[in-house]
Amino acid sequence: MADVPQLGYTTLVDVINNYSTADARAVFVEAARVLDRMCPLIRYLPMVPSNQILSNIAVRTDSLPIPGTRRFNTGVQPTAAKNTQISDVMALFEAYSEVDKELYRIQNNPDMWRMDQDLNHVEGFKQLMESLLLYGNLSQDPGSFNGLSTRFNNLESYPNGDMSWVPNVWNGGQTSGACTSAWFLELGPQKVYGIYPPNTPGGFNIENLGEVTKELPAATGGGPSLNYMYQVLRTHLTWRMGLQVNDERCAQRIANINPTGFSGPNGFDENYFIEAKNQLPGGGEAPGTVLLMNRQLKTQVDIRAV
């Protein structure tokens, strides 16, 4: 698992490793490792406990106070920052994992085999979370949260409403056919981060419900009306988390890129990438800065680099 102490903030793995006692966190550790391995963003995404039960309220500074100068026996006018409250909700991912008790019994290592089955559901969590981080849309799915593409979906919006900055969505030029985006993110508390309910291991809850009787509907067509039953081992998995963008300058999107640019126009253009990177508050040098793109676009970048 990646070790990222230089980032100076708490990731999902850190939260779980710091959670209560070794016994309390043991059931969550392998799930965190799966998410860390299969979704690299989780390795670096800061996780901040929410200040509400199902949401988090943050304060965004829109403008800073401008100090004055004075001479002896004169004064200065009082000043104040302009702040805006922002609220983001968390999504609830939920699943049940069931294995046939007899199938469990015949395994060489039954408990490890059952854990592997449970981790398949964690992979499902990862895929849903990865999709929501990019494409989540509350207007289409009230149980989700707004992802990056929903928040930054036009070429004219100024980050934090600050017209002294430049818009943080850059146009790669593709107007038809397949399009993709690249994202420069400056991750960190007060920047771009994940939120989860406080006093939980990163929003995870994995509960062994033990052995239960599974009932299947009775056969139709005039047969016996009795249900069919068998014994299963059941695990209940939930994960509640969300995404908060406190400083919109920390998300720079290069949109409308041709993912197969070497076979046509409007592919990877390093000029846009350099411009977008330099509009991050840290200019791309701050700890926690990442660049996200799909494999096709990364191939263009790698080929250009050599």
C-alpha positions as CSV (number, residue, x, y, z in Angstrom):
1,M,0.0,0.0,0.0
2,A,1.3,3.5,-0.8
3,D,2.8,5.5,2.0
4,V,2.0,9.2,1.6
5,P,3.0,10.8,4.9
6,Q,4.5,13.8,3.0
7,L,1.0,14.9,2.0
8,G,0.3,16.3,5.4
9,Y,-3.3,15.2,5.5
10,T,-5.4,12.1,6.3
11,T,-6.4,9.6,3.6
12,L,-8.9,6.8,3.9
13,V,-6.2,4.3,4.8
14,D,-5.0,6.6,7.5
15,V,-8.5,7.0,8.9
16,I,-8.9,3.3,9.2
17,N,-5.5,2.7,10.6
18,N,-6.2,5.3,13.3
19,Y,-9.7,3.9,14.0
20,S,-10.2,2.8,17.6
21,T,-8.3,-0.4,18.4
22,A,-6.7,-3.0,16.3
23,D,-9.6,-5.4,16.9
24,A,-12.2,-2.8,15.9
25,R,-10.5,-1.8,12.6
26,A,-9.3,-5.3,11.5
27,V,-12.4,-6.1,9.5
28,F,-12.0,-2.8,7.5
29,V,-8.3,-3.0,6.7
30,E,-8.5,-5.4,3.7
31,A,-11.4,-3.5,2.2
32,A,-9.3,-0.3,2.4
33,R,-6.4,-2.1,0.7
34,V,-8.7,-3.2,-2.1
35,L,-9.9,0.4,-2.7
36,D,-6.4,1.7,-2.4
37,R,-5.1,-0.7,-5.0
38,M,-8.0,-0.6,-7.5
39,C,-8.8,3.2,-7.3
40,P,-5.6,5.2,-7.1
41,L,-7.4,8.4,-6.3
42,I,-8.4,6.9,-2.9
43,R,-4.7,6.7,-2.1
44,Y,-4.4,10.4,-2.2
45,L,-7.9,11.8,-1.6
46,P,-8.0,13.6,1.8
47,M,-10.8,12.4,4.0
48,V,-12.4,14.9,6.4
49,P,-15.1,14.1,9.0
50,S,-18.3,15.9,8.3
51,N,-19.8,18.5,10.7
52,Q,-23.4,17.4,9.9
53,I,-24.9,13.9,10.1
54,L,-25.5,13.5,6.4
55,S,-23.7,16.5,4.9
56,N,-20.9,18.9,5.5
57,I,-21.0,22.7,5.6
58,A,-17.8,24.6,4.6
59,V,-17.0,28.2,4.2
60,R,-15.5,29.5,1.0
61,T,-13.6,32.8,1.0
62,D,-14.6,34.8,-2.1
63,S,-12.5,37.8,-1.4
64,L,-9.9,38.8,1.2
65,P,-9.9,41.9,3.3
66,I,-7.5,44.6,2.0
67,P,-5.5,46.3,4.7
68,G,-4.9,50.0,4.8
69,T,-1.8,52.0,5.8
70,R,-1.7,54.8,8.3
71,R,0.6,57.4,9.9
72,F,0.7,58.2,13.6
73,N,-2.5,59.7,15.0
74,T,-4.5,58.6,12.0
75,G,-6.7,55.5,11.5
76,V,-7.7,52.8,9.0
77,Q,-11.2,51.7,8.0
78,P,-12.4,48.2,9.2
79,T,-12.3,45.5,6.6
80,A,-13.9,42.1,6.3
81,A,-13.6,39.0,4.1
82,K,-16.5,37.9,1.9
83,N,-17.4,34.3,2.6
84,T,-19.9,31.9,1.2
85,Q,-21.3,28.8,2.9
86,I,-21.3,25.7,0.8
87,S,-23.0,22.4,1.7
88,D,-22.3,19.0,0.2
89,V,-24.2,15.8,0.8
90,M,-22.9,12.2,1.1
91,A,-24.1,9.2,-0.8
92,L,-24.9,5.9,0.9
93,F,-23.5,2.8,-0.9
94,E,-25.1,-0.4,0.4
95,A,-24.8,-4.1,-0.4
96,Y,-25.3,-7.6,1.1
97,S,-22.9,-10.4,0.5
98,E,-24.2,-14.0,0.8
99,V,-22.5,-17.3,0.5
100,D,-24.0,-20.8,0.6
101,K,-23.0,-22.3,4.0
102,E,-22.3,-25.7,2.4
103,L,-20.0,-24.1,-0.2
104,Y,-18.3,-22.3,2.6
105,R,-17.7,-25.5,4.6
106,I,-15.9,-27.3,1.8
107,Q,-13.2,-24.6,1.2
108,N,-9.6,-25.2,2.3
109,N,-9.6,-21.8,4.0
110,P,-13.3,-20.9,4.5
111,D,-12.9,-17.6,6.2
112,M,-10.4,-16.3,3.6
113,W,-12.7,-17.5,0.8
114,R,-15.7,-15.7,2.4
115,M,-13.6,-12.5,2.7
116,D,-12.8,-12.7,-1.0
117,Q,-16.5,-12.9,-1.8
118,D,-17.2,-9.9,0.4
119,L,-14.4,-8.0,-1.3
120,N,-16.1,-8.5,-4.7
121,H,-18.8,-6.2,-3.3
122,V,-16.1,-3.7,-2.2
123,E,-15.0,-3.6,-5.8
124,G,-18.6,-2.7,-6.8
125,F,-18.4,0.1,-4.2
126,K,-15.2,1.3,-5.8
127,Q,-16.7,1.4,-9.3
128,L,-19.8,3.3,-8.2
129,M,-17.7,5.8,-6.1
130,E,-15.3,6.3,-9.0
131,S,-18.2,7.1,-11.3
132,L,-19.8,9.5,-8.8
133,L,-16.6,11.4,-8.2
134,L,-16.5,12.2,-11.9
135,Y,-20.1,12.1,-13.1
136,G,-22.4,12.1,-10.0
137,N,-25.5,14.3,-10.5
138,L,-28.0,15.0,-7.8
139,S,-30.7,16.1,-10.2
140,Q,-30.6,12.7,-11.9
141,D,-29.9,10.6,-8.8
142,P,-31.0,12.2,-5.5
143,G,-29.1,9.5,-3.6
144,S,-25.7,10.5,-5.0
145,F,-23.6,13.6,-4.9
146,N,-22.4,16.1,-7.6
147,G,-19.2,14.9,-9.2
148,L,-16.5,17.0,-10.8
149,S,-18.0,17.0,-14.3
150,T,-21.4,18.2,-13.0
151,R,-19.8,21.0,-10.9
152,F,-17.5,22.2,-13.8
153,N,-19.6,21.8,-16.9
154,N,-19.2,25.1,-18.9
155,L,-16.3,27.2,-20.3
156,E,-17.4,30.5,-18.8
157,S,-17.6,30.0,-15.0
158,Y,-15.0,31.6,-12.8
159,P,-13.7,29.6,-9.9
160,N,-15.3,30.8,-6.6
161,G,-17.0,33.5,-8.7
162,D,-13.8,35.4,-8.8
163,M,-13.5,37.3,-12.1
164,S,-9.9,38.2,-11.4
165,W,-9.1,34.5,-12.0
166,V,-9.6,32.7,-15.4
167,P,-12.3,30.1,-16.0
168,N,-11.1,26.7,-14.8
169,V,-12.6,24.7,-17.7
170,W,-10.4,24.7,-20.8
171,N,-11.6,23.8,-24.3
172,G,-9.6,21.1,-26.1
173,G,-11.6,21.9,-29.3
174,Q,-13.4,18.6,-30.0
175,T,-17.0,19.3,-31.1
176,S,-18.3,15.9,-32.2
177,G,-17.5,12.3,-31.8
178,A,-15.7,10.8,-28.8
179,C,-14.5,13.3,-26.2
180,T,-12.7,13.0,-22.9
181,S,-11.3,15.3,-20.2
182,A,-8.2,15.6,-18.1
183,W,-8.2,17.0,-14.6
184,F,-5.6,18.8,-12.6
185,L,-6.6,18.5,-8.9
186,E,-4.9,20.1,-5.9
187,L,-6.1,17.8,-3.1
188,G,-6.1,18.8,0.5
189,P,-8.3,20.1,3.3
190,Q,-9.9,23.4,2.3
191,K,-9.2,22.4,-1.3
192,V,-10.7,19.2,-2.8
193,Y,-11.4,16.4,-0.4
194,G,-13.8,13.6,0.6
195,I,-16.2,13.8,3.5
196,Y,-17.5,11.0,5.7
197,P,-19.6,10.7,8.9
198,P,-17.5,11.4,12.1
199,N,-16.6,8.6,14.5
200,T,-16.6,6.0,11.7
201,P,-13.8,4.3,9.9
202,G,-13.9,6.5,6.8
203,G,-17.7,6.0,6.5
204,F,-17.4,2.2,6.2
205,N,-19.5,-0.3,8.1
206,I,-18.9,-4.0,7.5
207,E,-21.1,-6.2,9.7
208,N,-21.1,-10.0,9.8
209,L,-24.8,-10.9,10.2
210,G,-23.8,-14.6,10.6
211,E,-25.9,-17.6,9.5
212,V,-29.4,-16.9,8.3
213,T,-32.1,-19.0,6.5
214,K,-32.5,-17.9,2.9
215,E,-36.0,-18.3,1.4
216,L,-36.7,-18.6,-2.3
217,P,-40.2,-18.1,-3.8
218,A,-42.3,-21.2,-4.2
219,A,-42.6,-22.8,-7.6
220,T,-45.5,-21.8,-9.8
221,G,-47.7,-23.9,-12.0
222,G,-49.9,-25.7,-9.5
223,G,-47.0,-27.2,-7.5
224,P,-46.5,-27.1,-3.7
225,S,-46.8,-23.6,-2.3
226,L,-44.0,-24.1,0.2
227,N,-40.9,-21.9,-0.1
228,Y,-37.4,-23.3,-0.8
229,M,-34.9,-22.7,2.0
230,Y,-31.2,-23.0,2.6
231,Q,-28.6,-21.7,4.9
232,V,-26.3,-18.7,4.0
233,L,-23.7,-16.6,5.7
234,R,-24.6,-13.0,5.2
235,T,-22.5,-9.8,5.4
236,H,-23.9,-6.3,5.3
237,L,-21.7,-3.6,3.8
238,T,-22.3,0.2,3.7
239,W,-20.1,3.1,2.8
240,R,-21.3,6.8,3.2
241,M,-19.1,9.4,1.7
242,G,-19.2,12.6,-0.4
243,L,-17.0,15.1,-2.3
244,Q,-16.4,18.7,-1.3
245,V,-14.6,21.3,-3.4
246,N,-13.9,24.2,-1.1
247,D,-11.6,26.1,-3.4
248,E,-12.7,25.8,-7.1
249,R,-9.3,27.0,-8.3
250,C,-8.0,23.6,-7.1
251,A,-10.0,21.8,-9.9
252,Q,-8.8,22.6,-13.5
253,R,-10.5,20.7,-16.3
254,I,-9.3,20.3,-19.9
255,A,-12.4,19.3,-21.7
256,N,-13.4,18.3,-25.2
257,I,-10.2,16.3,-26.0
258,N,-10.1,13.8,-28.8
259,P,-9.1,10.5,-27.0
260,T,-7.6,9.2,-30.3
261,G,-5.9,12.5,-31.1
262,F,-3.0,11.0,-33.1
263,S,-5.5,9.8,-35.7
264,G,-7.2,13.2,-35.9
265,P,-7.3,16.8,-34.6
266,N,-7.9,18.1,-31.0
267,G,-5.9,15.6,-29.2
268,F,-3.4,16.1,-26.4
269,D,-2.1,19.7,-26.4
270,E,0.6,20.4,-23.8
271,N,-0.1,24.1,-24.0
272,Y,-3.5,23.7,-22.4
273,F,-2.1,21.3,-19.8
274,I,0.6,23.9,-18.8
275,E,-1.9,26.7,-18.7
276,A,-4.3,24.7,-16.5
277,K,-1.5,23.5,-14.2
278,N,-0.3,27.0,-13.6
279,Q,-3.8,28.2,-12.7
280,L,-3.8,25.9,-9.6
281,P,-3.1,27.9,-6.4
282,G,0.1,26.0,-6.0
283,G,1.0,26.0,-9.7
284,G,1.2,22.3,-9.7
285,E,3.9,22.2,-7.1
286,A,1.8,21.7,-4.0
287,P,1.7,18.3,-2.2
288,G,-1.4,16.4,-3.2
289,T,-1.5,17.7,-6.8
290,V,-2.6,14.9,-9.2
291,L,-3.4,14.7,-12.9
292,L,-6.3,12.4,-13.9
293,M,-7.0,11.1,-17.4
294,N,-8.1,7.9,-19.2
295,R,-5.7,5.3,-20.6
296,Q,-6.1,6.5,-24.2
297,L,-5.2,10.1,-23.4
298,K,-2.3,9.0,-21.1
299,T,-1.0,7.0,-24.1
300,Q,-0.9,10.3,-26.1
301,V,0.9,12.0,-23.3
302,D,3.5,9.2,-23.0
303,I,4.2,9.1,-26.7
304,R,4.6,12.9,-26.8
305,A,7.0,12.6,-23.9
306,V,9.4,10.3,-25.7
